[in-house]
Amino acid sequence: MNNILNKSFPISLLQKKKAQIDTTWLFVFFRFIVVCLVALAMVILVKTYIVAKIDIQQTQADLFMYNLLNEKNGLSHYDDSINRVFVGTIPVADFKNPIALEERLNGHMDFGEHTLIAAQLILFDQSGKKLGTAYYNKEWYDRWIIVARTFWKGSGSASEFSENKTVLLLYPDKTTAPGILQFSVVMPNS
């Protein structure tokens, strides 16, 4: 009997050690999988919050519209006697003579030899009747608007930004009425 115990004891000890080795490798494998999943999650989080490309075209278009409405030589009425710009008050007579308005705008908003932006400005009265159309940088507007309205949106194309602004129309007899100024700003994608 003693002989049987001695023989069975080493066998059960060997089985126990073999079971420990198997569970140790199982836990190592499990830890490896967890570390890989955590590392993958960290990479995804970092890639999600890193900004690789900064798109400022909408901001440039908004700034351009703001300058046209708020500057002395822009679209808004300027009173020389009190040296004041009446922001958002658009003289209708300027849109009756769009060539002079376009020359004034092209001279005021000069980007030098680099053409960065072009715009179409359409003035409507409150009922929706079109009072006139003017352009800033008409030559480039006619080129870029075709490209902006295609399906291609990558580099080498153009983007259009449209916005309607509520304005006050100033008629030649000094009466005012509400109106809408429609901006269509186009600029190339770099």
Secondary structure, 3 states (H helix, E strand, C coil): CHHHHHHHHHHHHHHHHHHHHHHHHHHHHHHHHHHHHHHHHHHHHHHHHCCCCCCCHHHHHHHHHHHHHHCCCCCCEEECCCCEEECCEEEHHHHHCHHHHHHHHHHHCCCCCCCCCEEEEEEEECCCCEEEEEEECHHHHHHHHHHHCCCCCCCCCEEEEEEEEEEEEECCCCCEEEEEEEEEEEEECC
